[in-house]
Amino acid sequence: MTYLHETLERLKKSSPAQAEFYQAAEELLESVEPLLEAEPRYLEHGIIERLVEPERQILFRVTWTDDEGRIRVNKGYRVQFNSALGPYKGGLRFHPSVNAGIIKFLGFEQIFKNALTGLSLGAGKGGSDFNPRGRSAGEVMRFCQSFMTELARHIGPRIDVPAGDIGVGGRELGWMFGQYRRLTRRFEGALTGKGMEWGGSFCRTQATGYGAVYFAETMLRSRGESLKGCRCLVSGAGNVAIHAIEKLIQVGARPVSCSDSTGALYHADGIDLTTLRRIKLEERGSLKGYLEEHTDAEFTPVDDYPAEGHAVWRYPADAAFPCATQNELCDADAKALLDSGISCVAEGANMPSTAEAVDRFVRSGIAFGPAKAANAGGVATSQLEMQQNATLQQWTTTKVDRRLQQIMIQIHKRASDAASEFGQPGNLVLGANIAAFRRVADAMIDQGAI
């Protein structure tokens, strides 16, 4: 048994029943094996053992009152994983699927995503198993205030700066920031994704979706290709998916799909962004309602999905953007995409492809942008918001968007250069992992055994 496999086995014993965390750790460790062989100092300094264990794990009770006056209880989490490069940075997720393993997987991925940006960012992640769906605005506000009452003592602009994620948008961040101000009596950048009138940054809401498209453009440009005219499959119908669709339209591509918890939508003429926004952002309804205005579109309910996989990946297209959630694209989906002639996949969500699907994409030689790289636009723009907060300034949309494009181009260069250095040009999974690992590990060595 190799050293890396021994590390994974120890991890499974010390952190039982955390499958997504093991998956993220295994992908990283397998990718950096060539680096460890070339530079044994990383093993000598115990970098692997230190990286897979969070610096701090915070678990707390969140007590709140529903509209009927009944006291409810949820679990709250914040995992502060690594601060070698800067303050902990990563989103908060409110979803019933949230547990310790999900938060650790997201926090572990965040280490390397943040490192790839080249910015001064550590990594953390948090959230709760609270489900905001179906709750009144008053109930969600009371939950957010109770959640922040506990979290506030652990965060701050130079300590830990959370942002939004699934279930946590501008509304929820506003209520949490208000409670943070009430508790600390400080107006400071302790959260990102804030409203434009009280410390937010232009392009922050759009950044993850835009960034995935910018990364895909950069990958294709390096191959002498372009997104212009491409039919693009997008999964999800939340913030990332909607803004990926928006940017795809702007660059001349034709996004033809999206999905939600009720099913998958396909519109061969191209998704109508105005209708999609109204259904998902204003009405908070099912995508099936899209058919009322566009009878030529198709909707596949979840119950009619293929026995193995997701319907959204079975439509004809040239590029794919998984933008919903982890492990939404399996090996059967990857095979279907490749059989249909797909030439580009850029991951807008966190670890949306299973390990088997990633292997298939890498072996195929298509342009494949792993989440650590393609999904980094959101956190990069969060750091730009932190810079603006530190000086009480607000940059223009043009300036922020230009910086975002430059950051995504540099992420691609770092990953591409590392892949070439280790004899696998074009393998951005290996390149992104090695480039990110090396930056974090070097900082950890410089700072001593802490």
N, C-alpha and C positions, 0 to 999 in steps of 0.2 A: 504494500500500500504506500502510495507516494505521500510526501509531506502535505500537499494540498488536500488530498483525500482524507488524511488524518485530521486536518484542521476542520473539514466539513463534518466529519463524524463527531468530533468534540463539540462542534456548534449544535448539532442535532440533540446532543445530550444536555447541553447547558440551556438551550432554548427550544424545548420540545414543541411539536405540533405547529411549526411556523413555515409551512411549505413554500410560500412566496418568498420569504426571506432566504431560505436555502437556495431557491432557484436563482435569485439575484446574486448571491454570494458565489455560487458555483460558476456562473457565467463569467464573473469578474476574475475569479481565481484561475480558471482555465485559460483565459485570454492573456493574463500577465505571466504565465509560466515561462515563456521565452525570455522575458525581461529578468525574471528571478534567476534564471540560469546564467544570463550574461552579466548580471550585477548582484552577486550573492550578498552584498552589504544590506540589502533589504531584509533578507532572512536573519542576518546577524543582529539586526536591530529590532527583531520581533514585530515588523510592520504588519504582517498578515494577522497575527493574533490580536494586535491592538486595533486594527481597522474593523474587524468583524464584531467587536464589542463596543456598544455605545458608551460615550463618556458619562452619560446620565440618562436614566429612564424615569419619567414622572408619570404616575398613575393616580388619578383622583376621582372622587365621586362628584357628580353634578346633580344637584337637587333643584327642581323647578316646579312651578305650579301650573297646571293646565287651566283651560277656560272654565271648567266645572269646579275649580278649587281643589282638585285632587293633586296630591304631591307625587311627582314622578322622579325617577332616579335613572341616570345614565352613567356610563364610564367615560372619563376624559383621559387623554393621553398626550404627552409630549416627549418625544425621544430626541435628545440633543446628542447627535451622533459623533460629530468631529468638528473641532474649531481651530485646526492647525492653520487654515488660510484666512479666517475671519470669523465674525459672529455667526452663530447658527442661523441657517436660513432655509425655510421650507414651509409648505402650506399646511392648512388645517382642513381636514375632511370630515364632514358630517354625513354619515351613511350607515345603515344598519349592518353592513358587511365589515365595518371597522373593528379590528381587534389588534392585539399586540403584534402579531406576525405581520399584518398588513402595514402597520405603522413602521415597523422595523425595516421591512422591504423597501418602502418608500424613502425612508431616511437614509438607508444604505445607498440606494441609487442616487440620492440627492448629493452625496459626497462627491461623486465623480462627475455628475452633470454640472454642479457648481464649479468644480475645478476646471472643467473644459472651457468655461467662459473666459478664463484668464483674469477674473475679477476677484476681489478680496471677500470671499464668501466661504463660511463653514457650512455645515449641513445639519438640518433637523427636520422633523415632521411631527404632526400631531393631529388630533381630531377627537371624534366621539362616535359611539354607535347610535346617537340620536338621529332620527329620520325626520327631516323638515317637511317632507311631502305629506300633504293633507293637514298640516298644522296651520293654525291661524297666525297672522302676523304678530299678535300679542304673545302667543305661546313661543314662537321662535325668538322673539326679542327677550323674553324672560329667560329662556334657555341660554342665549348668547351672553347675557349679563351674568348669569350664574357661572357659566364656563369661564368667563374672563376673570371673575372674582378670585378664582383659584390660580389661573394661568398667569395673572399679572405679576405675581411675585417672582416669576421665573424668566421674564422677558425684558427687553429694553433695547434701545438702538445700537448699543455696543456689546450686547449679550446674546440676544436671540430675537429675530425679527420674523414672525410668522406672516403668512399671506393666505389667500383663499385656495380652495381646491373644490372637489366635488361637494355640492351642498352648501358651499360657503362663497357667496358672491358679494357684490358691493353692499347690499342691504345688511347682511350679517356682519361684514367687516365694520360697517358704520356703527352698529349697536355695540360691537366688542370694543371699538376704539373709544366710544363714548364712555363705556364702563371703565376702561383703562384710565382715561382722564379723570373720572370721578375718584378713582382709588388712589392715583399717584399725584394728582394735581399738576401734571406735566403734559404739555402739548409737544410731542416728539414723535419721531419716526419709529415707533415700536411695532407697527404693522405696515405692510405694503398692500397696494390694491385699494387705497383709500379714495374717497370721492374727490373730484377735481377741485372743489371749493375749499377743501380742508386737508391739503397735503398730498393729493394724488398726482400721478404722472400721466400725461398723454400717452396713449398706446399701450398702457399696462394691461387693460382688459383684452386687447387684441393680440398681445405679444406672443403667446404660446402658439396660437393658430397661424399667425403671420410668420413666426420664426420657422415653423415646420415647412412652410412653403418656400421661404427664403433658402432653407437648407437643401430642399429638393432641387430648387433651381441651380444652386451652386454645384451639387453633385452632377446634375445633368450637363451643366456648362463645361465641367471638367472632361466630359465625354463627347463634347461637341453636339449636345442635344439640348432640347428646351421643353418647357411645359406648355408652350403656346400650342393651342389646338388639341391638347391631350384630353381624353375623357378620364375623369378622376373619380375614384370611389372614396368616399369619406364615411367613416362610422361615427356614431354619436350625434347628438343634437344639442349639446351644451355649449359652453363658452368657447372651448378649443375648436370644436367642429364648425361652429357657425363662422368663426373668424378665419379658419382655414378655407372654408367655402368662399368667403368674401374675398380673400386675397387671391385665391385661384381664379376667380372671375376677373379680378383686376389685372392679372398677368396674362390673360387671354386663354386660360384653360377652361374646361367645361366640367364642373363637378356635377355628377349625375346621381349621387346617393347620399343618404344619411340614415341614422337609426336611433331608436330609443328603446326603453324597456318593453314596449308593446310590439315592436316589429321593425322591419327594414323598408325604406322608401326608395324607389328608383324612378327617375324621370329622365328619359333619354335626351330630351331637349335641353336639359340643364336645370338644376334646382333653382326655384324662384326664391331668392333670399328674403324678399319682403314678406312672402307668405310664411316662410319658415320662421322668421323672427316673430311674427305675430302669434303663431301657434305656440312656440316654445317659450318666448320671453314675456309675452303679454298674457296669453290665455293659459299658459302652462298645461297645454293639452297634449293629446296623442298625435303622432304624425299621420295617423289615418285621416285626420281632418283635412290634410293637404289635398286629398282627392276631391273635396267639395269644390275647389277652385280649379283643379287641374285633373280632369277626367282621363287624360292620356297617361298619367303616372300610374305606377304599380306599387301596391303595399303588400308585404308578406308578413302576416302575424307570426309571433314567436312560435306558436304551436305548429306552424307549417315549415319551420326551418329544416334544413337537411338533418338527417340522423346524427351526422358528425360535422359540426361546424356552424357557420353563421351565414345567413342568406345574403347579407350585404356584400360578401366577397365573391358571390357567384354570378355577378353581372359582368358583361364585357366592358373592358376599360384598358387604359394604358398606364395608369399610375394609381397607387393606393395610399390612403392616409388614415391609418387606424387612430382615432381620436376619442375613444370612449373610455375604456378601462383596461386593467391588467388581464392578460391571457384571453383576449377576445378573439384572437386570430390563431387557429390551431394548424397543425401540419396539413390536414385535409384542405383547409382554406388556402394555405400557401401553395399547395399543389394545384388547386383549381385556378388560382391567380396566374401561376406560371404557365399552365396549360392554355390559358386565354391570351397569353402573349404580353403580360404585364412587364414593364421595363424599369419601374421605379416604385419603391416603397419607402415612405418617410413616416416614422412613428411619432404621432403627436401626443399620444397618451403615455403613461408610465408603464413600461414593460408590457405593451399590448399583445406581443407575439409570444407564443410558447417557445421553449428552448428548441423543440423539434422544427418549428416553423422558421425560426431564425437560422438554424443550420441549413435548412433547405434553401433559403434566400441567399445565404452567403455562398453556398456551393454553386448556385445557378449563375453567379457573376453579375446579377442585375445591380442597379444602383440602390443600395439598401442603407437607409439612415437610421441607426439605432436610437432609441429614446434618449439615451444619455446626451446625444448630440442634437438630434432634430427637435427634441422637446425642451431645449434649454432656453428658448427665447423669453419665456415668462419670468424665470428667475433672474435672467440677465437684466430685464427691464425693471424688475423689483430693485435690483442693486442701483440702477440709475435713479429710481425713485428715492432710495436712501441717500444718494448723493445730493439730490435736490432738497430733501428735507434737512440735511445737515447745514445747508446754507440759506434755508428759507426762501428758495427760488423755485420757479416752475419753468422748465424748458419748453420750447415750441414742439408741436407734433413733428415737424420736419426734422428737428435735431434729434429727437428720441428715435424716430423711425430710422434715420440714417445710422445712428449708433447701433441699433438692433441689427440692421443688415450687416454692418461691419463685423459685429460680434459673431454672427452666424457664419460668415465667410471665414473668420479666423478659427472657429471651432472645426470647420471642415478641414482647414489646412493642418491644424494640429493632429487631427485623427488620421488624415491622409498621409502626412509625413511619417508618423509613427508606424503606420501599416507598411509603408515602403521600407523603412529602416529595418523592419523585422521580416522582410522577404515576402510579404503578402499584400502587394499594392491593390488598392480598391477594397480591402476588407476593413471597413470602417468600424465593425464591432471590435475587432482586435485593436485597431488603431486608437479608437476612442478610449477603450479601457486602459491601454498602456499609457497614453498621454496623460490621462487624468490621474491614474495611480501614481505615476512618477512625480507629478507636481505635488500631490498631497504627501506622499512618502518622503520626499526630500525635505519638505517643511517640518515633518514630524522628527526626522533625524536631526535637523538643525536645532530643534527646540528641546531635545533631550528626552529622557525616559519619563514621560508624563502621561 
